Amino acid sequence: MLMAVVLRTAQTNRFDEDPFSSAPSAPAAPAPAAEPAVEGAHFARTFTASSFRRGNLHTHTNLSDGDSSPVDIYTWYREHGYDFVAITDHNTFTNPADYPWLTDSHFLAIGGEEVTMQGAGRQVHMNALCTDRRLAGGKFATAKEALVHGVAEIREAGGVSLINHPNFTWGLKASDLPAALGANLLEIYSGHPYVNSLGDGTHPSHEAMWDMALTAGLDFTGVAVDDTHHLRRSNRTRASRPGRAWVEVFAESLDPASICHALRDGLLYASNGPSLRSIEVTDETYTVVPAEGGVTVQFIGTGGRLIAQRAVEAGEPAKYTLAGWEGYVRARLTNKAGKTAWMPAVRVHVPASEANATRSQLEERPPG
């Protein structure tokens, strides 16, 4: 069992963006001492899953700026073992009902579109998933206004909203993300070679932005995507090809209602390589069981701080037992090849009688 390690970064409701150092490949090292458990603390939601459905949530065709037809795209993902895919062309809705012969008991197409906007000249893109019609993009005075518009449009259509690639052309800052309150998903990794998922010396990584949003109280679930544009152009070295990143949703059944419910509620993990056998969150524990050996599982809390880690083998559980001061807990799994899987963040509920004391303890600690 993993022991909790003291969290040294205070909770905050604001975003500190300057200065940024280069995004680390892993969360910061933990502090050395154990923190007393908070009585009555528990995870705000629980779930268990050992049945997963693989899908891609960001895909383009020649109906916008991709190089292949919807039929070719659907066929590629179906033939490569994916359970579902959403075609998300720019300001273009692709209706799966137009391709009924491609859907069967082993493969599902879900409706989607990339709602493509600008805010003060910056690129602001959001995917509308599980929709049934085209939604309006447009130009806005600020990136925040564009995000507000996108969330409202997608919600009105009954869809699931995904904030796309913040670091593409450095279009979104972490301080823009609160404007997307109500969005469901945030891209934390993209297979597109121009997206800058890892950030640079002056911009945080997508994963770091996710932790900033979570620390500020925003409940986005992190996803990984292909952002496919190219099935052809085999001689193009920086092509955006399929099969580089995906999500695994927690669903027994392969039908639109089950997949869209899981996406809306963040019942999924994201990956660019590793897989899980199972995942479970109870009132007091967070457990992941990897499908391959020689992996490292890290548990991460408020501020993106590493709170525990363990090297495990295939089928061996890595379990974190809640202390109560973490704010939220998420898990990250890295394999020997350096590929990563990201599990959902789960909020920690602290009884009202303990909340002020816990907050005071966090704020009194020196920054990490």
N, C-alpha and C positions, 0 to 999 in steps of 0.2 A: 504494500500500500504506500502511496506517495504521501509524504508529510507536507502540510502547508508551510509556506515560508512567508515571512513578513512582507507586506506590500509597502513600498517606501514612497510611492507617488500619491499625492493628495488627489481626491476626486475634484473635478472642476466642471463648471457648466459653460466654459468658454474655450475657444480654440486659440492656442499659442502657435503661430506659424513661423515666426522669425526669431533666431535664425534656425535653419534646418541643416543638420549634417547629413552626409550620405545615408540612405536608408540601410539599416543593418540587415544581414541575411537571417537573423534570428532576434527574438526579443532580448532586452537588456538582462544582464545577470541578476539573480535574486539576491536579496539581503540574507544574511546568515542565520538570523534568529527566528524561532517559531513564535507565532502570535497566539494568544489565548483565543479559544473559540467564543463566538458570540451566541449566547443562549437563545434558542428559538429560531435561529436563522435557517432558511431553507431555500432551495431553488424555486423560482417563481413558476416554472413549468417543468413537467416531466415527460419523458417519452422513451420508447425502446424500439429499436429497428434492427432487423437482420436480413430484410428483403429490400433491395435497392433497384431503382430504375435509372439507367444512365441516359442523360440527354444533353443537348447543346441548345443554349438560349440566345445565341447571337450569330446569325447566318445571313449571308447575302447571295443574291443571284443576279442574272443579267437583266432583271427587272429594275435594278438600280445600278450599283457599281461592282457587281460580281462578274465572273467570266463564264458562268454555267447556268443552265436553266433550272427552274425549281424541280423538275423531274430528276435531273442529274444529281442535285443536292440531296433530295429525299433518298434517292437510290444509294448514294455513297454512305450515308449514315445508317440506313437499314442494313446494308451489306457488311458494315463494319461493327455490328453488334450493338448499336445504340437502340434504346427503347423508344425514344421520342426526340423530336427536333422542332424548333420554331424557326421559320424563315422570317427574318426581320429586315426587309429592305427599307431604304430611306423613304419615309413618307409614302409608303406603298404597302397596302395590306394584301397579303397572300392568303387566300382562303383554302384551307385544307380540303374543303368539300369539292373543290375543282379537280382534285387528284384522288378520287376514292379508291382506285385500283392499287395505290401504294400503301394503303393502311390495312393492317390485318391484326390478328391477335398478338403479334410479336412486335409491331411497330405502329407508332402513333405520331401524327402531325398535329401540332397545336397552332392556333392562329397567333399572328404577331406582326409587329411593325416597329421600325426604329423611328420614333418621333424626333425629327431632326430640327434643332433650333439654334439660334445664336443669341447671346446676351452680351451687349456691349462689344460685339464683334468676336466674342469667344464662342467656340463650338460647345454646345450643350446638347447631348443626345440621351434619350431615355427609350428603353424598349418597353412597348406595350405587349404583354403576353396574355394569352387566353382571351383575346378580344375577337370580335366578329365584324369589324368595319375599320375603315381608315380614319385616323385621328389627325387633327391639325397641328402642324409645327408652327414656325414663324420666327420673327426677329423681335427681340425685347431689349429694353434699356439696360438691363443687368442680367447676369447669369442667374441670380436668385429669382428674378421674375420669370425667367424661362423655366426653372425647376418647379416653381409654384404652378405654372401653367401646365407643365407636363403631368405632374401628379394629379391635378384636378381633371384633366382630360381622360387620363387612364382610369381613374376611379369612377368617373361618370359612365364610362363604357363597361364597367364591371371587370376590368382587367387587373393584372398583376404588374406592378411597375418596377423596372430595373434601371438604376442609374448607371449609365455606361461610362467606361474608361475616363475617369477624371483627368488623367495625365495625357490624354491625346491632345496634342497641341497645347498642353497645359491649360485646358479649357476650364477646369473647375478647381477651386481652392477648397481646402478643408472648411474654411469659414463660410463657404456657400452651402454646405450640405444641410444645415438646419432648415433651409428653405424647402427642402424636399421631405419635410415631415409628412409621414403617411406613406412614403414609398416603401416597398417591401424588400428589395434586393439592391446590392451594391457590387459592381465588378471589382474584385480584389486581385484578379489575375486574368490576363488576356494573352492568347496565342498570337495576336497581331504584332508584327515586329516593330510597328511605329507607335505603339501605345504607351511605352515607358512605364510599365507596371511597377518597376522597382524604383522609380523616381531618380533623382540625381542629387548633387550637392546642395541644391537650393529648393528642391521639391521633395515632399515625403513620398514614400511608396504608397500604393493603393492599400496595402495591408495596414500601414501606419495610419492612413486616413480613416480606415475602418475603426481602428481603436480610438481615434480622436472622436469619431461620431458616437461610438458606444459609450465612451466616458462622458460625453455631453448629454447622454440620455436618449439618443436616437437608436431605434431597434431595427437596424438593417441586418439582413443575413448576407454574408459574403458568398459570392459565386465566382466560378472560373468559366471562361468561355473561349471558343475558337475565334470568333469574329471572322469567320471564313469569307474569303473573297475569291480564292483561286483553287480550282481543281486542275486547271491546265497550266500553261506557262511553267513547265517542269524545269526550264533553264533559268528561271528567275530566282535569285538567291534569297531575296527578302519578300517572298510571296507570303500571303496569309492563308495557310492551308488548314484543312480539317484535321481533327484527331489530336490536337495539342492540349486541350483542357476541357473539362466537363463538370457537370453536377451529377450527383447520385441522390435521387429523392427517395424518401422513406415511403414506399407505396407497395402494397401487396398486389393491387390490381392495376392494369394498364388501360386506363380510360381517362377521358378529359377531366372528369370531375375529381378523380383521385390525384392526378398529376397537378392540376391547377390548385387544388386544396393544399397540397404539400408545398408548392411554390409560394402561395400566399402566406402560409404560416411558417415559412422558413424551416420546414422539415426536410433538410438536405445537408449534404456536405459537398465541398468543392475539391477538385483535385487536378493536378497535371501529371499524375503518375500513380501514387499509392492508392490502395483500396482497403476497405474495412470489411471484417466479417460481421461486426455488430457494433452498435453504439447504444448506451443507456444512460439516462439521467433520472435518478430518483430524487427524493426530497433532499438527500444529503450527499450523494455521490455522483460523480461524472466519470463514466467508464468507456473506453474505446478498446476494441480488439482488432489489431491489424491482420490483414490477410497475408502479409509477407514478413519475413524475419529481418533482423538487423536494422530495425527502425528506431527512431527516437521520438517519443511522444512528449510534447511540452504542453503545460497548462498555463494559460495567460489570463491576467485579470486587468482591472482598471488601469488606464494609462499605458496599456501594452506591456505591462511588467510580467516577466517570467516568474511564476509562483511555484512551479514544481516541474520536474522532468524525469524521464526514465527510459532506458534502452530496453526494448522488449523484442521477443521473437514472435513468429507467426502463431496466432491463436492464443497468445498470452495477454491477459487483460492489463491495461494501464488504468489505475483507478485513482481519482482525486477525491478526497473527503473534505467537504466544505467546512470552513472555519467561520465565515460570516462577514469578514471585512473585505472580501474580494471585489464587491460591486457587481461584477459579472465574471463568468468563467467561460473560456472557450479553449478548445484543444487544437493542436497543430502537430501533424505527423510528418517526419522527414525520413526518406529512405537513403540507402547508401549512394544512390546516384544523384542525390541532392534534390530530388523531386518532392513535392509537398502536397499534403491534403489538409484542408481547413474545415474544422467542425464548427457547428453553430455556437454563438454566444448565448448563454443563459443567465438572466438576471438573478441576483441574490436578494431575497426578501428578508429584511430585518424587522423584527417587531418594533412598534413605535416606541416602546419603553427603552429599547436599546439603540435606536437609530441615532439620536443626538450624540451619545457617547462614542459610538463607532465613528461618526463623522468627525468628531473632535480628535480622536486618536489618529485618523488619517491625516488631518490637517497639521497636526503637531509634528509629524515625522519629517525629517529633512528630505528634499527631493533626491531621487535616485540618479 
